[in-house]
C-alpha cells in the first residue's frame, strides 16, 4: 500500500499526468499496416492505441509486430504492408485503468509498460498515463516532500542499500 502522504502528493493533480486522448496518436483496426507504420514512424513512439470508430480501446499496435509481419511476407517489401490491416497483427490491451487516481495499480503496471491507457466505464479511450509523466510527479515528490511534511526517521529502522 502506498503511504497516504505520498499518495496525496502524487495525486495532487491527477490530470497533470494524463495525456488527453485528443493529442495521443492512434489508429483503427481497419487501417492498413502501411498507415500504422507511417503513424508510428512520424510520432516516434514504438506503440500506440488501436481504437474503433467510437473511440473504444481495441488493442495496441507496435513497430515490432509490424516488422514481424513484414518479415513473414513473401518478398518482405514495405509496399506489402498495404495488403494487411492493423487488426491482422494488433496486440491485446493487457493493462488499463479507468481512474487516474489508482496509483498503486498504475505504478505496478508502469514497471513493464511505457504507458497505461486510461478508459472510462464503457472502455472509451480517454488518454494515456506515461512512465515519463509519473516520474515527473515522483521527482516533484522527492524535491518537495519536506515542504509539506515534517519527515523524521523512526528509530530502529534499518535503511536498505543506498
C-alpha positions as CSV (number, residue, x, y, z in Angstrom):
1,X,0.0,0.0,0.0
2,X,1.2,3.5,-0.9
3,X,1.8,5.7,2.1
4,X,-1.1,8.2,2.3
5,X,1.1,11.2,2.4
6,X,3.0,10.1,-0.7
7,X,-0.3,9.3,-2.4
8,X,-1.7,12.8,-1.6
9,X,1.3,14.4,-3.2
10,X,1.3,12.2,-6.3
11,X,-2.4,12.7,-6.7
12,X,-2.2,16.4,-6.2
13,X,-3.5,16.9,-9.8
14,X,-4.2,13.6,-11.5
15,X,-4.9,15.3,-14.8
16,X,-1.4,16.6,-14.8
17,X,-0.1,13.1,-15.6
18,X,-2.8,12.1,-18.1
19,X,-2.1,12.9,-21.7
20,X,-5.5,13.6,-23.2
21,X,-6.9,11.3,-25.9
22,X,-7.3,14.1,-28.4
23,X,-3.5,14.5,-28.6
24,X,-2.5,10.8,-28.5
25,X,-1.6,9.3,-31.9
26,X,-3.8,6.3,-32.6
27,X,-5.0,4.1,-35.5
28,X,-8.1,2.0,-36.1
29,X,-8.2,-1.8,-36.7
30,X,-9.2,-1.2,-40.3
31,X,-6.2,1.0,-41.1
32,X,-3.6,-0.7,-43.2
33,X,-0.3,-1.7,-41.7
34,X,1.3,0.7,-44.1
35,X,-0.7,3.6,-42.5
36,X,0.1,2.4,-38.9
37,X,3.8,2.1,-39.9
38,X,3.7,5.7,-41.1
39,X,2.0,7.0,-38.0
40,X,4.4,5.2,-35.7
41,X,7.4,6.4,-37.7
42,X,6.1,10.1,-37.6
43,X,5.2,10.2,-33.9
44,X,8.4,8.5,-32.6
45,X,6.6,6.0,-30.4
46,X,7.1,2.3,-30.5
47,X,3.5,1.5,-29.7
48,X,0.1,3.3,-30.0
49,X,-3.5,2.5,-29.1
50,X,-5.9,1.0,-31.7
51,X,-9.4,2.5,-31.4
52,X,-12.7,1.7,-33.0
53,X,-15.0,4.4,-34.7
54,X,-16.5,5.2,-31.3
55,X,-13.1,5.6,-29.6
56,X,-13.3,2.3,-27.7
57,X,-9.9,0.9,-27.0
58,X,-9.4,-2.2,-29.1
59,X,-5.8,-3.1,-28.8
60,X,-2.2,-1.9,-29.4
61,X,0.0,-1.7,-32.4
62,X,3.7,-1.6,-32.3
63,X,6.6,-1.3,-34.7
64,X,7.8,-4.7,-33.5
65,X,4.6,-6.5,-34.6
66,X,4.6,-4.7,-37.9
67,X,8.2,-5.6,-38.5
68,X,7.5,-9.2,-37.5
69,X,4.6,-9.3,-40.1
70,X,6.8,-7.8,-42.7
71,X,9.5,-10.5,-42.2
72,X,6.9,-13.2,-42.8
73,X,5.6,-11.7,-46.0
74,X,7.0,-13.0,-49.3
75,X,9.5,-10.5,-50.7
76,X,9.4,-8.6,-47.4
77,X,8.8,-5.3,-49.2
78,X,7.3,-2.4,-47.3
79,X,4.7,-1.8,-50.0
80,X,3.2,-5.2,-49.0
81,X,2.0,-3.6,-45.8
82,X,-0.9,-2.1,-47.6
83,X,-2.3,-5.6,-48.1
84,X,-2.8,-6.1,-44.3
85,X,-4.8,-4.3,-41.7
86,X,-3.9,-3.3,-38.1
87,X,-6.5,-6.0,-37.0
88,X,-4.3,-8.7,-38.5
89,X,-1.5,-8.1,-36.0
90,X,-2.7,-5.8,-33.2
91,X,-1.8,-6.8,-29.7
92,X,-4.4,-7.2,-26.9
93,X,-4.5,-4.5,-24.2
94,X,-3.1,-6.2,-21.1
95,X,-3.4,-3.3,-18.7
96,X,-5.5,-0.2,-18.5
97,X,-7.1,1.9,-15.8
98,X,-10.4,3.6,-15.5
99,X,-9.4,6.0,-12.8
100,X,-6.2,8.1,-12.9
101,X,-6.0,8.1,-9.0
102,X,-5.5,4.3,-8.8
103,X,-1.8,5.0,-8.2
104,X,-0.9,1.6,-6.8
105,X,-2.2,-0.1,-9.9
106,X,-0.6,2.4,-12.2
107,X,2.8,2.1,-10.5
108,X,2.6,-1.7,-10.7
109,X,1.8,-1.6,-14.4
110,X,4.4,1.0,-15.1
111,X,7.2,-1.4,-14.2
112,X,6.8,-3.2,-17.5
113,X,4.8,-0.7,-19.6
114,X,5.9,2.6,-21.1
115,X,2.3,3.9,-20.8
116,X,-1.1,2.8,-19.4
117,X,-4.3,3.6,-21.3
118,X,-7.0,5.4,-19.4
119,X,-10.6,4.5,-20.4
120,X,-14.0,5.3,-19.0
121,X,-16.5,2.8,-17.7
122,X,-17.5,2.0,-21.3
123,X,-13.9,1.4,-22.3
124,X,-13.9,4.7,-24.3
125,X,-10.3,5.9,-24.6
126,X,-9.6,9.0,-22.5
127,X,-5.8,9.2,-22.8
128,X,-2.6,7.7,-21.6
129,X,-0.6,7.8,-18.4
130,X,3.1,7.6,-19.3
131,X,6.0,6.5,-17.3
132,X,7.6,9.9,-18.0
133,X,4.7,11.8,-16.5
134,X,4.6,9.6,-13.4
135,X,8.4,10.0,-13.0
136,X,7.9,13.8,-13.2
137,X,5.4,13.5,-10.3
138,X,7.8,11.3,-8.3
139,X,10.6,13.9,-9.0
140,X,8.2,16.6,-7.6
141,X,7.6,14.5,-4.5
142,X,11.3,13.8,-4.0
143,X,12.1,17.5,-4.1
144,X,9.1,18.9,-2.2
145,X,8.2,16.4,0.5
146,X,9.8,18.4,3.2
147,X,7.8,21.5,2.1
148,X,4.6,19.7,3.0
149,X,5.6,17.2,5.8
150,X,8.0,17.1,8.6
151,X,9.9,13.9,8.0
152,X,11.7,12.3,10.9
153,X,13.3,8.9,10.8
154,X,12.0,6.2,13.1
155,X,14.4,4.6,15.5
156,X,15.5,1.0,14.9
157,X,14.6,1.1,11.2
158,X,17.3,-0.4,9.0
159,X,17.9,1.5,5.8
160,X,18.0,-0.5,2.7
161,X,21.0,-0.4,0.3
162,X,21.5,3.1,-1.0
